[in-house]
Amino acid sequence: MNTTAIRVATQWYQNHLGGAVKVLLITNDQENKRKASEEGILAETVESYVKSLDQPDLLDLLVRPASEDVDMEEVEDLRPSKRKVIYSEHKPMSEITSGLHRGIYHQGKLRVNRYNPFEAYVGSESIGDEIIIYGRSNMNRAFDGDIEAAELLPQDQWQGVSSLSIAHEEDEDEDEDVHLAPNSADDAPRTIPQQGSSEQVNAVPSRPSGRIVGIIKRNWHSYCGSLEPMPMPAGSGGIAHALFVSKDRRIPKIRIQTRQVENLLDKRIIVDVDSWDCQSRYPSGHCVRTIGEIGDRDTESEVWNIGFCTISLFVSIVGKISIIISH
């Protein structure tokens, strides 16, 4: 983006209007903002401008930046020295492309097990089989439907599907279990009971297993769900950090910031994902819409319809692609 041209245009417009109206340049580029101020141009970031409007609803709609884009002087706990790396860095596209050509990496779409969100598969044409991806660490911040670059693990680390159990996921802290309304669809067991003796389980043939090394194309979209119950923060009107739990169990919890946590705790809401840093256990996002109260018939019907429309759109697109290929 040509920031110089933007500042020139802003200055021209200010001169054109004269002193009757102040022209404001809104930019999140700190260098552009600094130069604008030096040139006598009124400039603010999107967040500072929205804060000046005194409308908390608008603040919740702001896209949250990744930690590397956050001003570390303003957010003490996000300093790299204070945070540990949880996930591996994603490989750059140049390295992914080279690895795909050399057969080191394998491209495919990630499909997360609907009944065990810690188990996923990448369909790979290069090896003629699905690659099992087990555990949040090996999924490495990937979402269901993402186009991934996967790397095979050493063969002695390959696993059989029947040997995988959600109960043994090591990446989720025990105190981070999801607490939702009893007897609701969200409260269903998330474990898969294993059948047979340990000898039978261990006898299951191992299958190609791997880990995600890079994201080629994201499949982020809007998700329906609710906030995880939490203690109310002291005072009112301040920023609260909350965990959003999607109705789609394949989706990890999403951390959001909100000034309306008291109003949202008993609501179904829609959240968009903004980023997922390697130093954060959860992706970051923001609330884009409130649907209604949890358990309300109209609310739950709309949630179901939103999910159904997403599936129908996917089926429609796949169908059209199939027709094109067949012709």
Secondary structure, DSSP 8 states (H G I E B T S, - for coil): --HHHHHHHHHHHHHHHTTSS---EE-S-HHHHHHHHHTT--EE-HHHHHHHTT-HHHHHTS----GGGS-TTT-GGG-GGGS---S-----HHHHHHHHHHTSEEEEEEEE-SS-TTEEEEEETTTTEEEEEESHHHHTT--TT-EEEEEE--GGG-B-GGG--GGG-SSS-GGG-----TTSGGGS-------S-HHHHHTS--B-EEEEEEEEE-----EEEEE------SSSSS-EEEEEEESSTTS--EEEEES-HHHHTTEEEEEEEEE--TT-SS-EEEEEEEEEETT-HHHHHHHHHHHHHHHHHHHHHHHHHHHHHH-
